[in-house]
Amino acid sequence: MHAPTEADPNLAVTAVAWQGCDDGFECAQVTVPLDHSDPEGPMIDLALIRLPSSSAEPIGSLFVNPGGPGTSGVEYVRATGGAHPSLHQDFHIVGFDPRGIGGSDALMCGEGFGAFDQLDPVPDDDGEQAVLDAAAKAFADSCAAQGERRLSHIGTTSVAQDLEWARQAVGDGQLNYLGFSYGTAIGLAYAELYPQQIRAMVLDGVSDPTQTLEELLLGQAIATERAMTAILDACDRSDDCPLGTPAAEAYERLARRLDDEPLATGSGPVGASQLDNAAIMSSYSPTLWSRFHSALADADRGDGRGLADMAARYSGLTSFDAYLAVTCVDAPHPVGSTDYQRFAARLAAVAPRFGASIANELLPCAYWPVEPSRTPGPVTASGAAPILVLNKTNDAATPLENARRVAANLESGRLVIHEADGHTSFGETECTTTLVLRYLVDLEVPPVGTVCDDR
């Protein structure tokens, strides 16, 4: 962890020069050091986008990050306008591509991910394990060609320091920030370094900086297992479940079939990896549950296109190159095949459906060319303004336990629990949306113990 850092008035920050970039948006670049401890060394450019406020007297800028790691904040703001249309009335909405992503010195590791992603993530024997290890190492080696210095400084602490440069470059006072999923990790890293610079910060779907990679994935595996039970039970309770009942048995039967013999589709084979990715994608929102049920039923009849589409949607959420690069340097993790296999086995023991698959998705970390650059630990953000921590009760990607710990560790954290399934909350219901808007606009902090329940 790092000691708090006051804003440095001597940073060589140049004011942003916004230029129109279609449909009412403005775009710009901010130049930052590759290594913030060496401000005279190599520099990189970060891509920013802004949707100017519709108000003549806006509060200021609201920086928004959609998560990842590996997701473009520029494309997110261009696509959504910033998570909720009413925010545009009070703020300039600013999105940014974190370093290594999109328009910010994108990390490109070659084509090794495709070969790795097609393999069975749960090897049945030593031969399959050796093939998976080789593909994971080949992908890590291809990323090594990007250079040790670049990979060492792609982690979340560097992104938080970039955000401070961007805040100063935009030039309108303290930070207003809305971060989703991995975006909460960026927010917490910023709060750790610059607590006095925060006006308002919302962390929605919370990442816990106290966790090692093993602890992070263990929590996700258990929560994903729980989510899949809910998804399959929902099919059983419906009047037209296409799987028959019990749905869990149909799922397990299909999983065994796809492991033995993947289905051919026009976009490639659908096997165990694609089934797991489609299943994880379905856990992100209850609106995807019925689609997943139908995709399972179609695959049982020999048509894997529905599963392939959902798996592709999951893979398309982030740039896998940047996702691996950030994750592998942000926290300690097992090194080498033997230690990583033991870790995957521990996850499989507590989460039989998804434990090994969730672990092995990040198997390239076992061969990563640079060591982790961040030590896990709590963020207190001493002296910061109130920070709003928001999480659903049944979130597989960021379990509620994360948010409870983060809010308790923050000196000024205020936890709001959303009784619901899926990933992230703001904009979904009147309760969560109203609470967040009142906080961001009027700095109205929800009462202790606030719960939103839309069920």
C-alpha positions in Angstrom: 0.0 0.0 0.0 1.0 3.6 -0.3 1.0 6.6 2.0 -1.4 9.4 1.1 -0.1 12.0 -1.3 -1.1 15.6 -1.5 -1.7 17.1 -4.9 1.6 18.3 -6.2 1.3 21.9 -7.6 4.6 21.4 -9.5 3.3 18.5 -11.7 4.0 19.3 -15.3 0.3 19.1 -16.2 -0.9 20.9 -19.3 -4.4 22.1 -19.4 -6.7 19.9 -21.6 -7.4 21.2 -25.1 -10.9 19.8 -25.9 -11.8 19.4 -29.5 -15.2 18.4 -31.0 -15.3 14.7 -31.9 -18.9 14.2 -33.3 -22.4 14.0 -31.7 -21.7 16.8 -29.2 -18.7 15.1 -27.6 -15.3 16.6 -27.1 -12.0 14.6 -27.1 -8.5 15.3 -25.8 -5.3 13.8 -24.6 -3.3 14.1 -21.4 0.4 13.3 -21.4 1.6 11.5 -18.2 4.8 9.8 -17.2 5.1 6.1 -17.9 6.6 5.8 -14.4 5.2 8.5 -12.0 8.4 8.2 -9.8 10.4 9.3 -12.9 8.5 12.4 -14.2 11.4 13.2 -16.5 11.4 9.8 -18.2 9.3 8.4 -21.0 5.8 9.7 -21.4 2.5 8.2 -22.7 -0.7 9.8 -23.9 -4.1 9.1 -22.3 -7.4 9.4 -24.3 -10.2 11.4 -22.7 -13.7 12.2 -23.9 -16.2 14.7 -22.5 -19.9 15.3 -22.8 -20.3 19.0 -21.8 -23.0 19.7 -19.3 -26.3 21.0 -20.4 -26.3 23.5 -17.5 -24.9 27.0 -17.8 -23.4 26.5 -14.3 -22.4 22.9 -13.9 -20.9 21.6 -10.6 -17.8 20.5 -12.5 -16.6 17.4 -14.2 -17.7 13.8 -13.2 -15.1 11.2 -14.1 -16.6 7.8 -15.0 -15.0 4.4 -15.3 -17.1 1.3 -16.4 -14.7 -1.4 -15.0 -12.6 -4.1 -16.5 -9.7 -4.0 -16.2 -9.4 -3.7 -20.0 -12.6 -1.7 -20.7 -12.6 1.7 -22.6 -14.0 4.6 -20.6 -14.0 6.6 -23.8 -16.2 4.2 -25.6 -18.4 3.8 -22.5 -19.2 7.5 -22.2 -19.7 7.8 -26.0 -22.2 4.9 -25.9 -24.1 5.8 -22.7 -23.5 9.5 -22.1 -22.3 8.6 -18.6 -24.5 6.0 -16.9 -27.6 8.2 -16.4 -28.9 11.1 -18.5 -29.7 13.4 -15.5 -26.0 13.5 -14.6 -25.4 15.5 -17.7 -27.5 18.3 -16.3 -25.1 18.9 -13.5 -21.7 17.7 -14.6 -19.4 17.6 -17.6 -19.2 13.8 -18.1 -15.6 12.7 -18.6 -14.4 9.3 -19.6 -10.9 8.1 -20.0 -9.1 5.0 -21.3 -6.8 3.7 -18.5 -3.2 3.1 -19.7 -2.8 0.0 -21.8 -6.4 0.3 -23.1 -8.0 1.7 -26.3 -6.6 5.1 -27.1 -4.2 5.2 -24.1 -1.1 3.3 -25.3 -3.0 0.1 -25.9 -1.3 -3.1 -24.9 -1.2 -5.6 -27.7 0.2 -9.1 -26.9 -0.4 -10.8 -30.2 -2.9 -13.6 -31.0 -2.0 -16.0 -28.2 -5.2 -15.4 -26.3 -7.4 -17.0 -29.0 -5.5 -20.3 -28.7 -5.6 -20.2 -24.9 -9.3 -19.3 -24.7 -10.3 -22.3 -26.9 -8.8 -24.8 -24.5 -10.7 -26.7 -21.9 -10.2 -24.7 -18.7 -10.6 -27.8 -16.5 -8.0 -30.3 -17.7 -9.0 -34.0 -17.3 -5.5 -35.4 -17.3 -1.8 -34.5 -17.2 -1.7 -34.2 -21.0 -4.5 -31.6 -21.1 -2.9 -29.8 -18.2 0.4 -29.6 -20.1 -1.3 -28.2 -23.2 -3.1 -25.5 -21.1 0.1 -24.6 -19.3 2.0 -24.2 -22.6 -0.7 -22.0 -24.0 -0.8 -19.8 -20.9 3.0 -19.5 -20.9 3.0 -18.7 -24.6 0.5 -15.9 -24.0 2.5 -14.5 -21.1 5.7 -14.6 -23.2 4.0 -12.7 -26.0 3.0 -10.0 -23.5 6.6 -9.9 -22.3 7.6 -8.5 -25.6 5.8 -5.3 -24.6 8.7 -4.6 -22.2 9.3 -5.0 -18.5 9.0 -1.3 -17.7 5.7 -0.9 -19.4 4.2 -4.0 -17.8 5.5 -3.0 -14.4 3.6 0.3 -14.6 0.3 -0.7 -16.0 -1.3 -1.5 -12.6 -4.0 0.3 -10.8 -1.8 2.6 -8.7 -0.4 4.1 -11.9 -3.9 4.5 -13.2 -4.9 6.4 -10.1 -1.9 8.7 -10.5 -3.0 9.2 -14.1 -6.4 10.2 -12.9 -4.9 12.9 -10.7 -3.0 14.3 -13.6 -6.3 14.2 -15.6 -8.2 16.0 -12.8 -5.6 18.8 -12.7 -5.5 19.0 -16.5 -9.3 19.4 -16.7 -8.8 22.1 -14.0 -12.1 22.4 -12.2 -11.4 21.6 -8.5 -11.9 18.4 -6.5 -12.6 15.1 -8.0 -16.1 13.8 -8.7 -15.9 10.1 -9.5 -18.3 7.3 -10.4 -16.6 3.9 -10.7 -18.2 0.5 -11.5 -16.6 -2.9 -10.8 -12.8 -2.6 -11.5 -13.5 1.2 -11.6 -14.0 0.9 -7.9 -10.4 -0.3 -7.6 -9.2 2.8 -9.4 -11.3 5.0 -7.1 -9.9 3.3 -4.0 -6.3 3.6 -5.2 -7.0 7.3 -5.8 -8.6 7.7 -2.4 -5.5 6.1 -0.8 -3.2 8.6 -2.6 -5.2 11.8 -2.7 -8.0 11.7 0.0 -8.1 15.5 0.3 -8.9 15.9 -3.4 -12.2 14.1 -3.3 -15.5 16.0 -3.5 -17.7 12.9 -4.2 -16.9 9.3 -5.0 -19.3 6.5 -5.8 -18.0 2.9 -5.8 -20.6 0.5 -7.4 -19.9 -3.2 -7.4 -16.8 -3.2 -5.2 -13.4 -4.6 -5.6 -11.5 -5.2 -2.3 -7.9 -4.1 -2.3 -7.0 -6.2 0.7 -7.3 -9.4 -1.4 -4.6 -11.5 -3.1 -5.5 -13.0 -6.4 -6.3 -16.2 -4.7 -8.7 -14.5 -2.3 -10.3 -12.5 -5.1 -11.0 -15.5 -7.3 -12.1 -17.7 -4.4 -14.8 -15.1 -3.5 -15.9 -14.9 -7.2 -16.0 -18.7 -7.5 -18.2 -19.1 -4.5 -20.5 -16.2 -5.5 -20.7 -17.5 -9.1 -21.7 -20.9 -7.9 -24.4 -19.3 -5.8 -25.6 -17.2 -8.7 -25.8 -20.2 -11.0 -28.0 -22.1 -8.5 -30.3 -19.1 -8.5 -30.4 -18.9 -12.3 -31.2 -22.6 -12.7 -33.7 -22.5 -9.8 -35.5 -19.6 -11.6 -35.9 -21.8 -14.6 -37.5 -24.5 -12.5 -40.0 -22.0 -11.0 -41.0 -20.6 -14.4 -44.0 -22.0 -16.3 -42.1 -22.6 -19.5 -38.6 -23.7 -18.5 -37.0 -25.0 -21.8 -34.7 -27.3 -19.9 -37.2 -29.4 -18.2 -36.8 -30.0 -14.4 -34.6 -30.0 -12.5 -32.7 -27.5 -14.6 -29.5 -28.2 -12.7 -29.4 -31.8 -13.9 -29.9 -30.6 -17.5 -27.0 -28.1 -17.1 -24.7 -30.8 -15.6 -25.6 -33.2 -18.4 -24.8 -30.7 -21.1 -21.6 -29.7 -19.4 -20.3 -33.3 -19.5 -21.3 -33.6 -23.2 -19.5 -30.4 -24.2 -16.4 -31.4 -22.3 -16.3 -34.7 -24.3 -17.4 -33.3 -27.7 -17.7 -29.5 -28.4 -20.4 -28.4 -30.8 -19.4 -26.9 -34.1 -20.7 -23.5 -35.0 -19.9 -20.9 -37.7 -17.9 -18.9 -35.2 -15.9 -21.9 -33.8 -16.4 -24.8 -31.4 -18.5 -24.5 -28.3 -17.1 -26.5 -25.5 -16.4 -26.3 -21.8 -14.8 -22.9 -22.0 -17.6 -21.3 -23.9 -20.2 -22.8 -21.6 -18.5 -21.4 -18.5 -18.1 -18.0 -20.1 -21.8 -17.9 -21.2 -22.8 -18.9 -17.7 -20.7 -16.2 -16.1 -22.1 -13.7 -18.5 -25.6 -14.6 -17.5 -24.8 -13.9 -13.8 -24.3 -10.2 -14.7 -28.0 -9.5 -15.0 -31.3 -11.3 -14.4 -32.4 -9.9 -17.9 -30.0 -12.5 -19.3 -31.3 -15.5 -17.4 -34.0 -16.6 -19.8 -31.7 -16.1 -22.8 -29.2 -18.4 -21.0 -31.9 -21.0 -20.4 -32.8 -21.0 -24.1 -29.2 -21.2 -25.1 -28.7 -24.3 -22.9 -31.8 -25.9 -24.4 -30.6 -25.2 -27.9 -27.2 -26.6 -27.2 -28.8 -29.7 -25.8 -30.4 -30.1 -29.2 -27.1 -29.6 -31.0 -27.3 -25.9 -31.7 -24.5 -24.0 -29.8 -25.0 -20.6 -31.4 -26.7 -19.1 -28.4 -24.0 -20.2 -26.0 -21.4 -18.9 -28.5 -23.0 -15.5 -28.6 -23.1 -15.2 -24.8 -19.5 -16.4 -24.4 -18.4 -13.9 -27.1 -20.2 -11.1 -25.2 -18.4 -12.1 -22.0 -15.0 -12.1 -23.8 -15.8 -8.8 -25.4 -16.3 -7.0 -22.1 -12.6 -6.2 -21.8 -9.3 -6.4 -23.7 -7.9 -9.7 -22.3 -4.4 -8.4 -22.8 -4.9 -5.4 -20.5 -7.1 -7.5 -18.2 -4.3 -10.0 -17.6 -1.6 -7.3 -17.4 -3.3 -5.3 -14.7 -4.6 -8.3 -12.7 -1.2 -10.1 -12.7 0.7 -7.0 -11.3 -2.0 -5.8 -8.9 -1.7 -8.5 -6.3 0.4 -11.6 -5.3 -0.6 -14.8 -7.1 0.7 -18.4 -7.4 3.8 -18.9 -9.6 4.4 -21.9 -11.8 2.2 -24.8 -12.9 2.4 -26.8 -9.6 1.4 -24.0 -7.3 -1.3 -22.8 -9.7 -2.8 -26.3 -10.1 -3.0 -26.6 -6.3 -4.8 -23.2 -6.2 -7.2 -24.3 -8.9 -7.9 -27.5 -7.0 -8.8 -25.5 -3.9 -11.3 -23.4 -5.8 -12.8 -26.5 -7.4 -13.3 -28.1 -4.0 -15.5 -25.2 -2.8 -17.1 -24.3 -6.2 -17.4 -27.5 -8.3 -19.0 -25.9 -11.4 -16.8 -22.9 -11.8 -13.8 -22.9 -9.4 -11.2 -24.4 -11.6 -12.4 -22.5 -14.7 -12.3 -19.2 -12.9 -8.8 -19.9 -11.6 -7.4 -21.1 -14.9 -8.8 -18.1 -16.8 -5.9 -16.2 -15.2 -3.3 -19.1 -15.5 -1.0 -16.8 -17.5 -0.3 -15.0 -14.3 1.6 -18.1 -13.2 4.2 -17.3 -15.9 3.9 -13.5 -15.9 7.2 -11.7 -16.8 7.1 -9.1 -14.0 6.3 -9.4 -10.3 3.3 -7.8 -8.6 3.8 -4.1 -7.9 1.2 -3.6 -5.3 0.8 -5.1 -1.8 -2.8 -5.9 -0.7 -4.0 -3.8 2.3 -7.0 -1.8 3.5 -7.7 1.7 2.2 -8.7 4.2 4.9 -8.6 7.4 2.9 -8.1 9.5 6.1 -9.6 12.9 5.8 -11.6 12.2 2.6 -15.1 13.4 2.1 -17.8 10.7 2.5 -17.4 7.9 0.0 -20.5 6.0 -1.1 -20.1 2.2 -1.4 -22.9 0.4 -3.2 -23.3 -3.3 -3.9 -25.9 -5.9 -4.7 -26.5 -8.8 -2.3 -26.1 -11.4 -5.1 -23.3 -10.1 -7.2 -21.0 -12.9 -8.5 -18.3 -10.6 -10.0 -18.0 -8.4 -6.9 -19.5 -10.2 -3.9 -21.2 -8.2 -1.2 -18.6 -9.2 1.4 -16.1 -7.0 -0.6 -18.2 -3.9 -0.1 -18.7 -4.6 3.6 -15.0 -4.8 4.2 -14.2 -1.8 2.0 -16.8 0.4 3.7 -15.7 -0.6 7.1 -12.0 0.2 6.3 -12.8 3.6 4.8 -12.7 6.3 7.4 -15.7 8.0 5.7 -17.3 5.0 3.9 -21.1 4.7 3.7 -22.5 1.4 2.6 -25.7 1.0 0.7 -26.9 -2.5 0.1 -29.1 -3.3 -2.9 -31.2 -6.4 -2.5 -30.9 -7.8 -6.0 -29.2 -10.2 -8.4 -26.6 -9.2 -10.9 -23.6 -6.8 -11.2 -23.7 -3.1 -10.3 -26.7 -1.1 -9.3 -26.8 2.6 -10.3 -29.4 3.4 -12.9 -31.4 0.2 -12.4 -33.9 1.2 -9.8 -35.5 4.4 -8.5 -34.0 3.7 -5.0 -30.3 3.3 -6.0 -30.5 6.0 -8.7 -32.0 8.6 -6.4 -29.6 7.9 -3.6 -26.6 8.3 -6.0 -27.9 11.4 -7.7 -28.6 13.2 -4.4 -25.1 12.3 -3.2 -23.3 13.4 -6.3 -25.3 16.6 -6.8 -26.1 17.7 -3.3 -23.6 15.7 -1.3 -26.5 14.2 0.6 -25.1 11.0 2.3 -27.6 8.1 2.7 -28.4 7.2 6.4 -26.4 4.4 8.0 -27.9 1.0 7.2 -29.7 2.1 4.0 -31.0 -0.8 2.0 -32.7 -0.7 -1.5 -35.0 -3.6 -2.2 -36.7 -3.9 -5.6 -37.8 -7.5 -5.1 
